[in-house]
Amino acid sequence: GERRPENRMSSNLSFRVPPTEQPRLAAQHRVAIVTGSYDQSIDGVALTLNRLAARLLQLGHSVLVLCPGDVARPPVLEHAGLLVRVPSTPLPVWSEYRLTWGLGGTARAALEQF
């Protein structure tokens, strides 16, 4: 059959909610989450916020996540919600965490459009 590319993510680390499982409500809320950890590290913050975003999507709300990240580094989990990267630089001691100075143009525009 069809050959799929290798997926480095564990199936239990997928928080993606298919559009068919995202009902549209008359009183839908738009939730923006700004965080320093979301899909490129496995820690309590990333897991908790992905669970929150997935549940909000399942309830029919829209979720936008703004977070720093290294575009050259693959995610370690399949995230929930629309993810927009914020310009950043790695911290000297913990390279998996990143430092940012403001949102940057792309993230700012995504937040305004949201």
N, C-alpha and C positions, 0 to 999 in steps of 0.2 A: 504494500500500500504506500501511502504518502509518507515520506520521511520528514520528520520534524527536526528543527534545530535543537541541539542540546540545551536544556534549561538548567542553569546553575542554581536556581532557587528551589528550595524545598516546598512541596505542595502545602505544607502546613504554615508556610510563611506568605501565603497569597491572601491579600485582603481585597482584591479586585471584586467589584460588584458589577455583574453584567447589566447593561441597560434594561434588559427585560425584567430585572429584579429591582428596578428603581421606579416606583410609582410616581406619577405626577399629581401633586395635590394643589387644590385651590389656594391654600394657605402655606405654600412652600416657603421655607426659609433659605437664605443664602448664608453659609457659614464659611468664614475665612479663618484659616489656621496659620499662624506664623510660628515657625519652630526652627530649632537648630539641628534637629535630628528627625529623619522621617523614613528614608528608604535605603540609605547607604550604610547604616549600622544597625545592629540588633541590640537595642537597649530598652529600658522601661519606657522612656519617652516615645520612641518610635513605635513600639508595639501598642501602647495605650492610645496614641493618637490615630494610628491606623484602625484600631478597633472602633474608636469613636467615629471616624470618618465613614467607615463601612456601615455602621449602624445608621448614621444620619442618611446615607444614600438609600439604604433599605427602607427608611421611613419616608422617602420621597423628597428630601432636601438636597440642595446643591452644595458641594464642598470644593473650595479652592484652598490649596496648600502652598504656602510660600516658604521655601527653605533653601539654605545654601547647599551646594553639592559640587562634586568634581565630575564634569561631563565625561571625562576619560575613564572614570571608575564605574563599573557596572553596579546596579542596585543589588542588595542582598535579600530583598523581599519585594513582592509585587504589591505596590501601594494602592490605596483607595483614593478616589477623588482626582481632581485635576491638579497636577503638580507643576509649579513654575519655579525655576531655579533663580536664586538671588546671587549676584556676583560675590565671590568670597575667596579667601585664601586659607590654607590649612594652618592649624595651630602648630607651633614648633614641637611641642611635647606629644600631643595627641593628634596625629595627622588625620584620623577619621572624623574629627570634629573641625569645623571651619568657622572663621571669623568674617563678618561682613560689616560694611559701613553703608547703611541705607539699603533701599530696595533695588535700585538700578532701574533703568528705563523700561525694560521688558516686564519686570514684576509689577512696577507701578502702574503701567498701562493695563495689565491683566486684572489688577485689583480694581482699578477705576471702571473697567468694562464689566466686571463681575457684579 
